[in-house]
Amino acid sequence: MKNRLDALFQVIFWLWNLTFLLLTYLGILPLIGLALVDATFTGLIPGEFILTLTALIAVPAACTVLGAWRFRKQPVQLMRLFYGVEAPLFALCLLRFFILRELTPASTLILGTVVVCVAAFLLELLYGYAERHPALAWTQLIAHSLMLIVGLYAGLLLLFYAVPAAPAVVFGVFGFLGELWRILTSEPLYFINYAFSSFLLLLLFGISCTLFLAMPSLLASSYIQSGIRILRAFASQNGRTRAFAGSLGVVTAWMILFISFQQQPQLQAFELLDKPAATDSARAELVAKSDTIRAGLLNAYLSSYRYLSTIQESNQIRVMYEDTFNTPQPVSQFLQDSYNRLMAPFLYNGSRKDIEKAEKLYADFFDQPIQKGEQKTVLHALKSTVNRDEAKAGLLNIGQKKVWLQTQEVTVKPHGDWADVELYEVYKNQTADVEEVLYYFSLPESAVITGVWLGDTNDRSKRFPFTVSPRGAAQKVYNQQVNRYRPVDPALLEQVGPRHYRLRAFPVPTPLRSWERDSKIQRPTEMNLWLTYQVMRQEKGWPLPVLGEKRNIFWTKDTERIRNGKTVTDFQDNWLEAYLPAEGEYKPATHQVNLPDGSRITAKPLVEKDYTLPIGKRFAVVLDSSRSMAAHTQQISETFNWLKARGFADNNFANNDADLYVTASTGKQPQRIDDLQKFDTGKMPFYGTLQLKEMLRQFVQLRGDTAYDGILVVTDEGSYELSDDSKEVPFMPAPAWMVHLGAMPPAYDDATLKAIQDSGGGVATNLPEVLERMATKAALGPSAVSVVDGYAWVMEKPASETAKPQPGNKDKVTPDNKAKATSNTGFEPLAARQLVLGLSKTIKGNEISQLDAIHAIAKNFKIVTPYSSMIVLVNDEQRKALKEAEADANRFERQVEDGKEQLGTPNNPLNASVPEPGTVIGLAAGTVMLIVARQRRRFKSRI
């Protein structure tokens, strides 16, 4: 009997390993090995997956060598090596490759313990008990005490699957053998020529299924026997008391860790945020627990990546036993509950709805989107699977290094005190996916963008031109094109604030792959982009775009920088310099342009004496109380101290006066403070999230009938991505100015931007600048459009309203207007921008005819405005889509680009909708049969 068992052990070990090695090294690797390496280096496959695949292949090879070297004549030891080392490691690699995702503390504890026990089992198998090395003996005591737990845990867990899998294995193996025998007897020529790899695959699969049935008992018995053996050896050397105490201490410590790691953090986070905090003390307590709340909300948001299933959705065992053995529901549910308790480290205690709940709570509490605030953590979770982010550059792509800026060239053509500026860039994709480049940037408020082009090469004659289109239509068509299926070049340039712009270009093509280089395929491998604008000269020189935010794009010291034909190398961290040097003396001049509709735009330089501050005016100061403002407490204090020092808080209306409106997030009421002296910025609690529209609504609710000369909203950069698309912004009874402490936001939603423009307000980064611009503009009279960048821009309406042409239509200019029109000096786009700004204040609501009239101006002068965007299209299909979008009644309705990535949901392997082991075996058998059948068809077609 012993000889038969020894022979069986030898057959099991060598047959499985040799079959695996032959199939892997002679069949699979030669076919896909190079492709896998290439896919890893190009980024199609995450690096950690190729490492797992390497381990998956290396484990059987290493165990085969070890078995031949040490245990060739020891069949029992071969079986211990197989079931105690090779099978667990191989199973762990399979689980990591196909099932396991980002590990949690609980799952890390389980898997780490298994790895430690496998290593300890291997050492005991090779060298036995370390009797002569006390430190190593204690280490063995610790590891083998845990081995008792692992043996029982793994054995019980595998037993749940082995029992219902047995019938499927038996029928599956017989089916394989029957098919193999039929092919051998009926088509021997086919078998000899083509069935070798299929035979190995069938053999490996059949043996693996059979061995799986014995794994629960053999693995558990091997580990338990090994643990007992070491404990006895330790006790005989050091005494039973020390052995018992040491082992009990190890098991107790492990159990404490196991139980503590089961306490998932989202439960406490949801409990803390269950009800809105209504008092300052309650809010302060929650802020103090930010780390706990952050950990809990992240765990809920990433639950599908950190856990295999939710407890409620884990029903595979119940369904498996009911389908296989027709088990009564109470019994099958008992088995399922028992299984879930064992699998607790891998199950999420909650529901899938918690993902959306956590996302909203995070935004409400931390005042920013979770993908932006926790970008690194979310990206790490994505990398734990083969899921990729979207083609569209979203919040997860902020600061990502995917597209290299190879070349950047700036060319300035001066025309006195204004200039035409061209920015030319070349992009090189560093990934295996087509990518989108996105810039948020700002220009001086008086500047105007005059063009954007795309090209596959630097040949200007072959570049794709832009079209000026209504903002909503352009956005709609562009977003339809940004996908990785049949990507076609578009670009979109939009104005998203008084001085804010958004540039998007897609797709930056991928580098040539190895097979493309070998076949000498010709296709674009770079993207060329040109952007032009006109700008007024400043004392420091010619202003360049100021970067607000970038996505996917990056630059290095090797990026070629050219300025007016000369290479520069004195910077590499910034996108662009603030200014380019200007030649000659700075001499601002007066410019006057008569536009085709009869309007006259005058740009008049201002000197220091022309600026003034308000006197005898009353202002409303609206303070943003959202959480992000806590980082600007010093600037807030300086701002209010400046107001107090200049009489805004002395209740004397003869100079100036200000009332304070403190906004409030959900759970608390906003308040009005008429005496600034009573406001202590040091005691101001900042909590929750607020958007500009909500602040303005709260101000209007508290204002009553108080008249103001200006509304000053003291806020910070905020979170544009949290804005909504609602148009509910109340009418502002005075110019509304956004005073952004720290930095400007990347963009504004259209409703907020319209409210700012309609009121005659604007944006700035400090309060004195706002008051100076307001007072100076008021002194110039109602014809002044703006005071900005050292100039006063004045718009005079047509003298006669008769025979008034359509705005922007040069073909309908009256003879009188033609006489007034200037020659083509090139200054017209700058003047047209001010005309659009002046006319936008006259729009009532979203009157489509008025918006069309303003858009006609932009289209005529080929400029970007808050209502008109530039889009680059390259084929007739895109142009047709744009034409249809431009005819839509919602052509000016633009959506907020929240940048949110739609994360994929990994499969739930523990749900009944996922095939159970028996079905998996059937599917695998079908797959193998399909492979064999396809080979047979190929063979028959050749003969």
C-alpha positions, 0 to 999 in steps of 0.5 A: 500500500505504501509503495502505491501511495509513494508512486501516486505522490510521484505521479501527482507532483511530476505530472502536474509540474511537467505538464504546466512547464511544457504548456507554459514555456513551449506553448504560451510564452513563445506566443505572447511573452514578447507581447506581454513585455511590450504591453507592460512597458507601454503601460497597457498592463500595470507593472504589478500585474506582470510581476504577479504573472512572473511569480505565477510562472516561476513558482512551479518552475522553482518547486520543480527544481527544488523537488528534483534536487532535494526530494526526488526520492521522498514522495511524501515530502514531494506532496508536502512541498506541493500542497504546503508551498506550491499550491498555496503560492500558486493560488495566491498568484491566481487570486491576485491576478484575477480577483484580489484588488487593493488590499485593506489592513484586514486582507493584508493581515490574512494574506501576509499571515499566509505568506509567512506560514508558507515560508515557515513551512518551507524552512521546516520542510528543508531544515526541520526545527532550528534547535541550535538557534534560539532566536530562529526557534522562537521565530518558528514558534511564532510562525507555526502557531499561526500555521495552526490558524491558517491550516484551519482557516484555509481548509474550511474556506476551500471546503465550501467550494470543494464539496459542490465542485466534486460532481462537476469535476468528475463529469468534466474529467470524464468528458475531457477524456472522452473527447480526447479518445474520440479525437485520437481514434477518429482523427489520428493525423490531426492529433499528431500535428495539432493536438499536443498543446490541446492535450497538455491543456486538457491534462493540466486542467483535469489534474488541477481540478482533481487535486483541488478536491483534495486540497482542503484536507491535505493543506489543513493536515499538512499545516496542522501537523507541521505546527504541532511538530514544531511546538512539540520540539520547542516544548521539549527544548524550552519547556511546555510552559514557555511553549504554551505561553508563547503560542497563546500570546502569538494567537491572542495578539493575532486575534486582537489584530484580526478583530480590530481590523474588522472595524471598517471606518466608513461606519463611524464616518457615516455616523458622524456626518449623519446629521448636519452640525448646527452649532460652532462647537459641533462643527469644530468637533467634526473638523477635529475628526477629519482624519477619521472621516476622510478614511471612512469616506474613502473606504466607502468610495473605493469599496468596490476596489478594496473588497470582493463584495458587499455582505448583502451581495455575497450569496454564491455559496447559498446558490451553489449548494441549492443548485447542486444538492437542492439544499433547503434554504435555511441550511444553504443560508446557514452555510452562506452566513458561515462562509461570510464570517470567514470571508469578513476581511474581504467583504464590505459592510455596507451597500453599493449606494455608499459610493455615491453617498461618500462622494457627496459627503466628502464634497460637503465636508471637505469642500472639494471633489473626492477625486481631486482631494484624494487623487493619489489614493484613487489612482492607486486603487485604479492601478490595483485592477486593469481598469483605466481612466477615461480618455477625457482629462478629468480630476484624476489627470491633474498633474499627471505626466502622460503627454510630454511638451516637446517644443514650446515657441512664443512669437510676439509681433508688436504694434506699438503698445499692443501686440499679436502673440502666438503660442506654438506647442508640440505634444508627445504621448508617453502612454499606450492610450490616446490622451487629452491635453487640458489647460486652464489659464488666464490672460489680462482682462483686456486681452482677446484670443484670436485663433487656435489650430491643430496639426499632425506636423509643423506644416502650417499649410496643412493644419486644421482651422478653427470655427467660432461657434456658440459655446454650448454647441461647441462643447457638445460636439467636442465632448462627443468626440473625446472617446478612445473608439475611433478618436478624431482630432478636435480642439476646444478653446473657451472663455470660462471667466472674465479672464479665464480660459480653458483649452482642450485638445484630443487625441494626442496619438500614441507612439509607434508600437514595436509591430508598427515600427517593424511593418513601417506603418506611417501615422501621426505620432505627435500633435501640433497646436497653435494659439494666438491672442492680442494683448496690451503692453504692460510696464513689465513687458508682454503678458503671457498666459498664466497657468491655472491648472494642467491635466496630463501635460508635463515638461522637463529640462529637455523641452525645447523653449523658443522665444522670438526665434531664440532658444531659452534655457533658464527655466523648466518648472513653469509653463511660461514666463509671466512676461516677455521683454518688450523693446523700446520705451513704454508709451501707452496710446489712445485707440479709437475704433468705429465698429460696423454696428456704429459703436465706437470703442475707445481705449484711453491710457490711465495715469496714477492721478486718474485712479481714485477710491470711493467716497461716501459709498456703502458696500455689502461684504459677503464672506465665504464661510466654507471650509477651504477659507480656513487656509486664508484666515490671515488674509481675511484678517488683513482685508478686514483690518484694511476696511476698518482702517479706512472708515468702513467700520465707523458707521459714518456714512459720510466717508464709506460704510460696509455691512457684513454678510456671513454665509453658512453651509447646510445646518446653520443660518447665514447672518448679517452684521451691520457693525464690522467692529463686532466681527472677530475674524479669529473666532470665525468657524469655517465649515462645509461647502458653498458655491458663489451662487448660494452665497449671492442667494443668501445675501439677497435673502438678508439684504432687505431693502438696503441699497448698496453701491457695490457687493464684495464677495470675499472668497478663495479659489473655491471648487468650480467642479462642485458647481451645478448647471442651475441658472438660479442666480438672483439679480444683483442690485449693484456691481458684484465683485469676486475677491479671491484670496490666494488664487483665482478659480480655474473657471466659473459656471455660466450663470455666475459669470453672467451675474458678474457681468450683468451687474457690472462687476468683475474679479480680483485677488485683493480688495483695494484693487476692486474699490479703485477700479469701481470708483475710477469706472464710476467717475468716467460715467455710464459709457465706461465698459471697464477699467483694466490693465492701465486703460479705460475702455469706453463704449459710445452707442450709435448716434442714430438708431435708424437703419441699424445693422445687425451686430458684427455684420460688416455687409450691412454697415450704413454709409455714415458708419462706413465713413466713421469706420477706421482703417484695418489697423488690427486693433478691431478684435480688442475693441470687439471684445469690449463691445461684447462685454458692454452689450452683455450687460443689456441681455435680459435673461438668456434671450436667444436673439440677443445672444445670437447678435453678440455671437455674430460679433465674435464670429465676424471678428473671429474672437473667443467670448464668454458666449462664443468658443473656438472649435477645431474640426477635421472631417465632414462628420464633425462639421455636420454634428456642429451644424446640427448643434448650432441650430439647437435652441440650447446652443448657448447652454454650456454644462459645468465640466466637473472633471469627474471620472466614471470609475469602472466597477470591478466584477463581484466574484462572490455574487450568484450572477458570477459563475460558481466553481461548477459553472466555471469548470464547465466554461473552462471545458467549453473554452478548451473544446472551442480551442480544439474545434478551431484547430480542427477546422484549420487542420481540415481546411489545409487538407 
